[in-house]
Amino acid sequence: MAGEWLRQVEVVPAAALVSSAARTQATWWEVSTAGGFDCPVETSDALYAAEPDSALDLIRLTSDDVRSLVVIGHNPTMAFLAQTLDDGEGDTDASNGMIAGFPTGAMAVFEVSGAWTDLDMGGARLARFHVPREDD
């Protein structure tokens, strides 16, 4: 459902950063298959146990030629990171949805201006938030 939703809203990853855990690898396979995404994937052992700051450091290593990055990691780190990346200037409904809860499978889509190396907390605009459900 996540891959189909990303395709429907025209979010096409140019690269993926995925935790090395079996469940995140399986998640990426399902998302990329359903979305029809074929992009370079970096599998990261460091993302598995990363705190939000170290997860952000991994994102900052992304090449500037990558215009759209998918990150598949683990909660509570991903939820905390998403909430602290939000600059508060994005979609209000998306922000309210994200604050209400960030369950497994939730997706936050951010717009980032500038280089990945410059990305900081409060440095991204939340464009969408979605929790896939069977009735989607």
C-alpha positions, 0 to 999 in steps of 0.5 A, a space after each residue: 500500500 505504501 508503494 502504491 500511495 507514493 506512486 499515486 502522489 508522484 513521489 518517486 525516489 531517486 535513492 533509498 536509505 534502508 536499515 539492514 534489518 530483515 523487516 526493513 529490507 522486506 518493507 523496501 522490497 514491497 514498497 519498491 515493487 508496488 511503486 515500480 521504483 528502481 533506484 540505488 539502495 544503501 543498506 545501513 547497519 548504522 540506521 538500525 540502532 540510530 538515534 535521531 541525530 545519527 539518522 540525520 547524519 546518515 541522511 546528510 551523506 546523500 549525494 546532492 544529485 539525489 533529488 528524492 530520498 526514501 528512508 526506511 528505519 525504525 521507530 521511535 527514531 523515525 517518528 522523532 526525526 520526522 517531527 523534529 525535521 518539520 519546520 512548521 510551515 507545511 501542510 497543517 493537516 499533515 502536521 496534525 496527523 503526524 503529531 497524533 501518531 506515527 505508527 509502523 508504516 507511516 510516511 512523511 514526505 518532506 520538501 528540502 531546499 538546499 544540500 543534504 549536508 545542510 539539512 538540520 532539525 526544523 529544516 524541511 517542509 512537511 508536504 504530506 503524511 500518510 498511514 496506509 490502511 487496508 481501505 486505501 
